[in-house]
């Protein structure tokens, strides 16, 4: 090392609240300026001392920086070990990407596909993975692969309440030798107690479950019992962890930090803001992005990721993110037939909200910025008012269209949003025994609805636009979806269509025909604006779109969209916006 020393680097161990230590760099002014340019995550306003998180990647880059600007380093051995671990990890990931056929074997009852084994192997290589494969590619099978290794047991699956039974059924099918248990209450109890004996059979042996299944709301009550006890954690629909100000996030972080392996599953991993990626990845790959402040300085502008493509490339290089489409893995089904059809409406339902809607629209478009909070409130009210009125106005005609479909189709899945609209649909289609899967049903009731639709007499399943995440099994009996009400987000519609456009449980693609998705659009109310924002007509012309995989799914209502809705509404009632 050069005889010239430009400063010193000191290691500071983590405090009571901090999860990771810091490197404190004190150096000459011009070196400090260069350091800030090399490390955009550093506080650009720091004087005298620059602090950086003690992550493997940071240590590797600091050693590289020291080749140009030598400094005395306290605990150089630690920095070297961290750097070497990052280099070794990078080499393993690159080798796996270069030779994807060199995959680990996993002893599932139904053999996993190679791309599912690849995801599991990558997760075992890095210790944590965000798996964002598109709907229907079997992310749950990828997650189950590592459960076949005793070193990863006991495992924990955290999911939504209505998906707990589905996970237990998956495990019984793919890994029948594993003992599973769904947590019944948020208050801990003895998990090693023997199960109930069946008639004429001995009681099951008393042993700790191999796989514990829990919903996000119960997780916090079990933190002390599960942290350090489970070795592998799967977070299904991992976007539930996008906000750090919740008890379920605190519990997830503590349990994940004590586990050796973590996998997050979601075809739409992030809603609204790219900055939420930090919260999700801080659970799956603790320390990868440094501190929240460092992440925001390097990657974000306000709450948004400045360059999602570059950020995605970085995560893939680090082996932290894996996103594949059907085309990528060679599991293409027949293209979805997306058909946009006009539908009649009952204008009386729209006229009934005319006065209130006009007042809200004027408030939204008012030039006075002093009433910003009122304008935001008015935007939410106008959106709710007009979309519900539009749904009610076309509800009878949507039901008539579904009735017509059922003359040739065995079953139909009908998607909507408002409970008043559901009521009309149920009345109009009562002879087809409709079942409900919305925000009002309990997990037990949802499971009963699914069973009645898949195995029973029900020919119609009414699903809330944002309630069907993770739902599987409908594709076995139904290939027809009707979007009776529109959502602002195209990803919501794609997720819903994905309930049907997915591999059959048998895995034999030839058994499935193409999915038909009908978008029923009224020519008045909110539909014209929403369908224009969604690009439904263009989507129909272009067919299935294979755009660049986006990291951020914008499910929050865009203020500009509501402004367009307000302008359109005022024009409709003969009051051009000023």
Order of alpha helices (4+ residues) and beta strands (2+ residues): beta-beta-alpha-beta-alpha-beta-alpha-alpha-beta-alpha-beta-alpha-beta-beta-alpha-beta-alpha-beta-alpha-alpha-beta-beta-alpha-beta-alpha-beta-alpha-alpha-alpha-beta-alpha-beta-alpha-beta-beta-alpha-beta-alpha-alpha-alpha
